[in-house]
């Protein structure tokens, strides 16, 4: 059950990042990946602060997801 909730929180974070940047490639799976990878990037760069859900600190995770989605979007535009 914990893994499912972790993926749901990651998906919500990816969805928020997608709303801010105009979408995440890959739909729901892309949102989950962006949220989980974004949480890792955000906590690595900014540390642990703000509210926490299922071991994910929300504010650094959103910032990390924004960074991840922006980089991913640039790479995908270069490929096309």
Buried (B, 14 or more C-beta within 10 A) or exposed (E): EEEEEBBBBBBBBBBBBBEEBEBBBBEEEBBBBBBBBBBBBBBEEBEEEEEEBBEBBBBBBBBBBBBBBEEBBEEEEEEE
